[in-house]
Amino acid sequence: MSSKLYVGSLPYSVDDNKLKELFAQFGTVVSAQVIVDRDSNQSKGFGFVEMKTEDEAKEAIKALNGKDMDGRSIMVNEARPKEHAGGGFDRGRRSF
């Protein structure tokens, strides 16, 4: 069963390929995506990685959480499902 990870505090120079390379040393990377701003196409400094197994994901967390990457201490942990509060605005999508 695959396991999805959240990766935060990424240097803005990191793209999908660099993120995949970083995690590939711990197992099979099913997917790696750096989240970018839809208007500027610039990295938002975080992304998601899906590892093939839970054991590979745990090994990656253990090895990479807090690791220095281009002067930034990256944060790696299990991704949590997106929660909706049910009202108000949804991140950046406003309807007037």
N, C-alpha and C positions, 0 to 999 in steps of 0.2 A: 504494500500500500504506500502511495506517495505521501510526502509531507511537504507542506508549503511553509516557507520562512519569510519573515519580514527582515529587510536589511535597511537600517537607517544611518544617517550621518555620512552618506557616501560623498566623496569628492565629486564636484560637478563634472569632472573630466571622465568619469566612469560611464561606459555605455553598456548595452546588453551583452556584447561579446566579452568585455573585460569582466563583467559580473559572472558570466558563465565560466570563464577560465579560472577565476578565483575559487569557485565552489567545486569545480570538476576534480580537484585533487582529493576530494573527500567522497567521491562516488559519481553516479550517473545523474547529470542535471537534466531533468525533463524540460524545464523552461526557466528562463532568466529574463526579467524585464525591469529596466529602470523606468520609473514614472517620469514623464515629461509634461511640461505645461503645453496645453493644446494650442495656445496662441503663439508663443515664442519658440516652442520646440526645445526649450532648455530643460535640463534635468531639474527635478524638484529635490534631489538629494536623498531619495529613498527608492527602494524597489522590492521585488519579490522573486524568490527562487524556489522552484519546486524540485525536490530531490526524489529519486526513485523509491528509496526506503526510509523508514523512520530512523533506523540506526545510522544511515548516512547523514541524515539531517541533524541528529543529535551530535555526531562527531564534528560536523561543520560548525554548529553553535559553540561547542566546547573550544574549538581551535580559533574561531574568528571573532567571537564576541569580545569587543574591547581592543581588537587589533588595530594598530596604527596603519593608516593607508593615506599616503600623501599628506601627512600632518593632521589627519582627522581620525578620531577613535570611532570605528564603526560599531554599530549595534546590530546584533543578529539574535533573533528569537523566533519562536513559532508564531506564524501569522494567525490572527484571530478573525473570525467572520465579521464582515462589515455590519455594524448595527445602525439601525435607523430609529430615530427618536419618535418618528411618527408626526410630523408637524414641523413647522419652521422651514428653514432653507436646507437644501442638500448641497454640500460643498461646491460653491461657485455657480450653481444653477438656480437662477432666480427668475421667477415669472411675476410680472407686474400687471 
